[in-house]
Structures are given as structure tokens and as C-alpha cells.
């Protein structure tokens, strides 16, 4: 009998728009390789950029928040595994899954730690050092509670694994390190990439709805790009990303060589045409999709410590990590002008992709961990007392608020 996976999506996957969309497609591919029946359900409206999941054999279903119709839906579906896409979906639907399908394995894909990202953003806004006072915010409290209520949480960064265990004392048995899962770059692929002399200009890529991305672009425009432009007067900065608002488009200035290009239909194509990727990220969490895209396409980069977090492990970066505008700009210019340096850094990126983000190795780890947890689910949950406590009715504020809204809607 084929196993059935239900994914409850915060949004419909948009792999061309965001790293989160690419991550979801990697997860779907992994479960398909194990011959799961897959249903993807979301309460979110679809955008034009949403991937057509039915084209790869995944059933698509719209679901409602705070509505008992979900209870009937999931009871009939009776999945063996339920994957929550971000903690907000677990808050909304987790208790219903627990009541209707108590034997289903509950997985949480955090994407990145929202509480960590929120805390860093608050510290940045206050112009103060990030510390536990910022880390222990209300978003983090909700997110950690969700992690405890689930049987297993997928954590995209080793740095976030450490934070969860060190600062929040989450037991390792509830966590699985699962970064991006990427095909190895073969020798044949390497020789097809455009060479140093065939590439031009600087590039950055990112979904403009994501606050760290907009902040980085503004930082580029106002502080870093003028420093680069002084040394490279004919160079151009190309900005790509989905959902460019008016405030983003207003940054476009041809005289300054700063071009807001908007949505990239094929990120690999635009990344391979560029000479250097710039990612001056000042707050955020998780792994940075733009840096993965740069490495995959042989484009050296300059980023910050926040951008590099969790990306490279013990391996050398495919460029430089700099946190001051002057050093950032100087390293960007050096990469742009020095072919020997550029070639060395390009190879470092290929090494990182092949050694740290191996699709096969991480797919096997995920599937083996799920199979083991499913077989020992009762014992696994027995040892998660905090999770049991949070499932107790006295702690179920989200559940009872949802029930109240459901009843209220019936009477309107």
C-alpha cells in the first residue's frame, strides 16, 4: 500500500520566485522518489507564479482556515505523513491533524527560523547588538512551541540547529538538519559555463517581499554601489526579483548603472551572464538562495556574515565575507578585475555545492529518519514530554480560538 503525504502549504510553491519555493519542490521530489501519493493543500490564493503541481502528479486542494471542512477532508484522506510548511500552518491545522489522524507523523519544515529572523530585524532597527533579549521574542515562542508539538522539524542550517539546542534546549531527537538538496555539478557541466571574459556586470537576486532582500538592495544602492562605481565606472548593477513594488522600481537609475530588472524567468541564465554576485544582507536567517544560485552557476560572490551563515561549513567561500561597506566594495572590485582570483573562487563554489548540498545524501537521510520515526512513533512521542504538555487542552489557545471563529462564522 502506497504511503500518503499531505503538505499544508503557507503559500503555493513558486520555485522561480523564492528559495522557499525551490525548497518545497526539493521536498516534493524526495517524497516522490519514495513513491508517496502526495496532496498539497493551502488556504492561500494562487499567484501567476505558482508552480502547477498537478503536472508532476501532485494533487492540489484549497482548504479553509477556521473551518470544520478540513476535519472531514483530512479524515477521509487519512495521510501517513503530514508536512506543515512553516509554523503558522501547524498552529492553524496541527490540532485538527492530531484529532483526526493521531497516527500520522507530523513534520514541520521551518524554512528558516522566523523567530531568529524577527529578532535580528528588531536588533537592526534598534541599532543594537543581537542577543537573547531579541532572540526570545513572541514569534520565537510560537515557533518553538510548534517544533515541540511536531514529531520532527526540518532545519535548513547547522547554525540554526545549534541555536535551537543551545539557546532553546530543544532535544536533538526532534530536529533534522536538512539543507538544500542539489544535483552535483559534473565536469561536463563545468566546461559549458561562460568564462570570465564572457561575463559582465554585478548581480543580486531575491524576492522583494522578503524584508532582508529589500534592505540589502537599499544598502547596495545608497552605500556600497557608489564605492564600486568610483572604481568601475562602466560596470552595472543588475537587480532581479519577484514582486517589485514601486519603492523598489524607484531605485532604478541608468546614469548610476543601477538597473532594477524585475522578475527573472530563468535565474540560471541571468546568473551565468553576470561576473560577480553581491549579497550585503544585514539581517535574516536560514540559507540564502541567491548564494546557492551563484555557486551553481559559477558566479563568485561577496556577502556578509549573516549571508554566509550556515552556507559553507569548513569549506572556503566562493568569494568573500565582508561586513563594512569599504571592504565589501573593494573585494567586489577585486573579483571583477582579477581573472585568476575569480577562477579560484568559482571552483570553491562548485566544491561547496557538491560536498555540502548533495541531493542523494540528504534525501536518503530524510527518508530514513522518517521511516524510523514512523515505526517508533509511540515511543518517540513518549519521550517528548514538552510536546505532550503543549497538546494538553489547557494550552490549546489557538485551537479554541479557531473553534470560536468557526461557530461565529456559522451564525453570520
C-alpha positions in Angstrom: 0.0 0.0 0.0 1.4 3.4 -1.0 2.1 5.9 1.7 0.3 9.2 1.5 1.8 12.6 2.3 -0.3 15.7 2.9 1.6 19.0 2.7 -0.2 22.0 4.2 1.4 25.0 2.5 1.7 28.5 3.8 1.7 29.5 0.1 1.6 27.7 -3.2 5.2 26.9 -4.3 6.9 29.4 -6.5 10.4 28.0 -7.3 11.2 30.8 -9.7 10.3 33.5 -7.1 11.9 32.3 -3.9 14.3 29.9 -2.2 11.4 28.7 -0.1 9.6 27.7 -3.3 12.7 25.8 -4.5 13.0 24.1 -1.2 9.4 22.9 -1.3 9.9 21.4 -4.8 13.0 19.6 -3.5 11.0 18.1 -0.7 8.2 17.0 -3.1 10.8 15.4 -5.3 12.2 13.5 -2.4 8.9 12.0 -1.4 8.0 11.2 -5.0 11.3 9.2 -5.2 9.9 7.0 -2.4 6.6 6.5 -4.3 4.4 8.6 -1.9 1.0 9.7 -3.0 1.2 13.5 -2.4 -1.6 16.0 -1.8 -0.7 19.7 -1.5 -3.3 21.8 0.3 -3.2 25.5 1.1 -5.6 28.3 2.3 -3.6 30.8 0.3 -4.7 32.2 -3.1 -2.6 31.2 -6.0 -0.4 33.7 -7.9 0.5 33.6 -11.5 4.0 32.4 -10.5 2.7 29.3 -8.7 4.0 26.0 -10.0 1.4 23.6 -11.5 1.9 20.7 -9.1 -0.6 18.5 -11.0 1.9 18.5 -13.9 4.1 16.3 -11.7 1.4 14.1 -10.3 0.7 16.0 -7.1 -3.0 16.6 -6.1 -3.8 20.3 -5.4 -6.5 21.2 -2.9 -7.7 24.5 -1.4 -8.6 24.5 2.3 -10.2 27.0 4.6 -8.9 28.4 7.8 -11.0 28.0 10.9 -13.5 25.7 9.2 -14.6 22.2 10.1 -14.5 21.2 6.4 -10.8 20.5 7.0 -11.7 17.8 9.6 -13.7 15.9 7.0 -11.1 16.4 4.4 -8.2 15.0 6.3 -10.2 12.2 8.0 -11.1 10.9 4.5 -7.5 11.4 3.2 -6.0 9.7 6.2 -2.4 10.5 5.4 0.5 8.7 6.9 2.7 11.8 7.0 1.6 15.5 7.3 4.2 18.2 6.5 3.5 21.7 7.7 5.1 24.4 5.6 6.2 26.9 8.3 5.0 27.0 11.9 2.0 29.2 11.1 0.3 26.3 9.3 1.0 23.9 12.3 -0.7 26.5 14.6 -3.8 26.6 12.4 -4.1 23.0 11.4 -1.9 20.9 13.7 -4.6 20.3 16.3 -7.1 19.2 13.7 -4.5 16.8 12.3 -3.9 15.4 15.8 -7.6 14.9 16.5 -8.5 13.3 13.1 -5.3 11.4 12.3 -3.4 10.8 15.6 -1.2 8.2 14.0 0.1 10.4 11.2 3.7 11.5 11.5 3.8 15.3 11.9 6.7 17.1 10.2 7.5 20.8 10.3 9.6 22.5 7.7 10.7 25.7 9.3 12.2 27.1 6.1 14.3 29.3 8.3 13.8 30.2 12.0 11.3 33.0 11.8 12.0 34.0 15.4 15.7 34.3 14.7 15.0 36.5 11.6 12.5 38.6 13.6 14.9 39.1 16.5 17.7 40.2 14.2 15.5 42.6 12.3 14.4 44.2 15.6 18.0 44.5 16.8 19.0 46.0 13.4 16.1 48.5 13.7 17.2 49.5 17.2 20.8 49.7 16.1 21.9 47.4 18.9 23.8 44.1 19.1 21.7 41.0 18.6 21.4 39.0 21.9 19.0 36.7 23.7 16.7 39.6 24.6 16.0 39.9 20.9 16.0 36.1 20.2 13.4 35.3 22.8 10.6 37.2 21.1 7.0 36.3 20.7 7.5 34.8 17.3 10.2 32.5 18.6 7.9 31.4 21.4 5.2 30.4 19.0 7.7 28.7 16.7 9.4 26.7 19.4 6.0 25.5 20.7 5.2 24.3 17.2 8.5 22.4 17.0 7.7 20.6 20.2 4.2 19.7 19.0 5.6 18.1 15.9 7.4 14.7 15.7 10.2 16.1 13.7 11.3 19.5 12.4 13.5 20.1 9.3 16.1 22.7 10.0 17.9 24.2 6.9 21.0 25.5 8.6 23.6 24.0 11.0 23.8 27.4 12.7 20.0 27.2 13.5 20.4 23.6 14.7 23.0 24.9 17.2 20.7 27.8 18.3 17.8 25.5 18.9 19.8 23.1 21.0 22.0 25.7 22.8 19.6 28.6 23.4 16.2 26.9 23.5 17.3 23.4 24.8 15.3 21.6 22.1 16.2 17.9 22.1 18.2 16.8 19.0 15.7 13.9 18.5 13.1 16.4 17.4 15.4 18.0 14.8 16.8 17.0 11.4 19.4 19.1 9.6 18.2 19.3 6.0 19.7 22.0 3.8 19.0 22.5 0.1 19.2 19.2 -1.9 21.0 19.9 -5.2 22.3 17.8 -8.1 26.0 17.5 -8.2 27.8 19.7 -10.8 29.5 17.4 -13.2 32.7 18.0 -15.1 30.7 18.2 -18.4 28.6 21.0 -16.9 31.6 23.0 -15.7 33.1 23.4 -19.2 29.8 24.8 -20.5 29.6 27.8 -18.1 30.6 31.1 -19.6 34.2 32.1 -18.8 35.4 35.2 -17.0 35.9 37.2 -20.2 32.4 36.3 -21.4 30.6 37.7 -18.3 29.8 41.3 -17.4 28.4 43.3 -14.5 27.2 42.6 -11.0 24.0 40.8 -10.0 21.8 40.2 -7.0 18.6 38.1 -6.9 15.8 38.0 -4.3 12.0 38.1 -3.7 11.3 41.7 -2.9 8.5 40.8 -0.5 11.2 39.5 1.9 12.4 42.4 4.1 16.0 41.3 4.3 16.2 41.4 0.5 14.8 44.9 0.1 17.0 46.2 2.9 20.1 44.7 1.2 19.1 46.3 -2.2 18.7 49.7 -0.5 22.1 49.3 1.2 23.6 48.5 -2.1 22.1 51.5 -3.8 22.9 54.1 -1.1 26.2 52.9 0.3 28.1 50.1 -1.5 27.4 50.7 -5.2 28.7 54.3 -5.2 32.0 52.9 -3.8 32.2 50.3 -6.5 31.1 52.7 -9.3 34.0 55.0 -8.4 36.5 52.3 -9.3 34.5 50.7 -12.2 32.7 53.5 -14.0 31.3 51.3 -16.7 30.1 48.4 -14.6 26.4 47.9 -14.0 24.4 46.5 -11.0 21.5 44.3 -12.1 18.7 43.6 -9.6 16.4 40.7 -10.2 13.5 39.5 -8.1 9.8 38.8 -8.0 7.1 41.2 -6.8 9.0 44.5 -7.3 7.0 47.3 -5.7 7.0 51.0 -6.6 9.6 51.7 -3.9 11.9 49.0 -5.4 11.4 50.3 -9.0 12.2 53.8 -7.9 15.8 52.7 -7.2 16.4 52.1 -10.9 18.9 54.7 -12.2 20.6 54.1 -15.5 23.0 57.1 -15.1 24.3 55.4 -11.9 24.4 52.0 -13.6 21.8 50.6 -11.2 19.2 48.6 -13.1 16.1 47.1 -11.5 15.3 44.2 -13.9 12.4 42.6 -12.0 11.3 39.0 -12.3 13.9 36.6 -13.8 12.2 33.9 -15.8 15.4 31.8 -15.7 17.7 32.7 -12.8 20.4 30.3 -14.1 20.6 32.3 -17.4 21.0 35.7 -15.8 23.4 34.4 -13.1 25.7 32.9 -15.7 25.8 36.1 -17.7 27.0 38.0 -14.6 30.5 38.3 -13.3 30.0 38.8 -9.6 27.0 38.3 -7.2 26.6 40.8 -4.4 24.5 39.9 -1.2 25.0 42.5 1.5 22.4 41.0 3.8 22.2 42.7 7.2 19.6 40.6 9.0 17.8 37.4 8.3 18.1 33.6 8.9 18.3 30.3 7.0 20.3 29.7 3.8 20.4 32.3 1.1 19.0 31.0 -2.2 20.9 33.7 -4.2 24.2 32.4 -2.9 23.3 28.9 -3.9 22.3 30.1 -7.3 25.6 31.9 -7.6 27.6 28.8 -6.8 25.5 26.5 -9.1 26.2 28.9 -12.0 29.9 29.6 -11.4 29.4 33.2 -10.2 31.7 34.2 -7.3 30.1 36.4 -4.6 30.7 38.9 -1.9 28.3 38.7 1.1 28.1 39.4 4.8 28.5 37.2 7.9 24.7 36.9 8.1 24.6 36.0 4.4 27.3 33.4 4.8 25.8 31.8 8.0 25.3 28.1 7.6 26.4 28.1 3.9 30.0 26.9 3.7 30.8 24.9 6.8 34.5 24.2 6.9 34.9 24.9 3.2 36.2 28.0 1.6 33.7 30.5 0.3 33.2 31.2 -3.4 34.3 34.8 -2.8 34.5 36.9 0.3 32.7 37.8 3.6 32.8 41.4 4.5 30.7 43.5 6.9 31.9 47.0 6.2 30.9 48.9 3.0 34.5 49.8 2.1 35.9 46.3 2.3 32.8 44.9 0.7 33.2 47.2 -2.3 37.0 46.6 -2.6 36.6 42.8 -2.6 33.8 43.1 -5.2 36.1 45.1 -7.4 39.0 42.7 -6.9 36.8 39.7 -8.0 35.6 41.7 -11.0 39.1 42.6 -12.3 41.3 39.6 -11.3 40.6 36.6 -13.6 42.9 34.3 -11.6 41.2 35.2 -8.3 37.8 34.8 -10.0 38.6 31.3 -11.3 39.9 30.2 -7.9 36.7 31.4 -6.2 34.4 29.9 -8.8 35.9 26.4 -8.1 35.3 26.9 -4.4 31.6 27.3 -5.1 31.4 24.1 -7.1 33.1 22.3 -4.2 30.6 23.6 -1.7 27.6 22.6 -3.8 29.0 19.0 -4.4 30.2 18.4 -0.8 27.5 20.2 1.3 24.3 20.1 -0.6 24.4 16.6 -2.1 20.8 15.7 -3.2 21.2 11.9 -2.8 22.8 12.0 0.6 20.3 14.4 2.2 17.3 12.7 0.5 18.4 9.4 2.0 18.9 10.9 5.4 15.4 12.4 5.4 13.6 9.3 4.2 15.5 7.0 6.6 14.7 9.3 9.5 11.0 9.5 8.6 10.8 5.7 8.3 12.5 5.2 11.6 10.3 7.8 13.4 7.1 6.3 11.9 8.0 2.8 13.1 8.7 4.0 16.6 6.2 6.8 16.8 4.6 5.9 20.2 8.0 5.7 21.9 9.2 8.9 20.2 6.3 10.9 21.4 6.5 9.4 24.9 9.9 10.9 25.4 8.7 14.4 24.2 7.0 15.5 27.4 7.0 19.1 26.4 5.2 18.2 23.3 2.6 16.2 25.3 2.2 19.2 27.6 1.6 21.6 24.7 -1.1 19.2 23.3 -3.0 19.4 26.6 -6.3 21.2 26.3 -5.3 23.9 28.8 -2.5 25.0 26.4 -4.6 25.0 23.2 -5.4 28.7 22.8 -5.1 28.5 19.0 -7.4 25.5 18.9 -10.2 27.1 20.9 -9.9 30.5 19.1 -10.3 28.6 15.8 -13.3 26.7 17.2 -14.9 30.0 18.3 -14.3 31.6 14.9 -15.9 28.5 13.2 -19.0 28.8 15.3 -19.1 32.6 14.8 -19.0 32.1 11.1 -21.9 29.7 11.2 -24.1 32.3 12.8 -23.4 35.0 10.3 
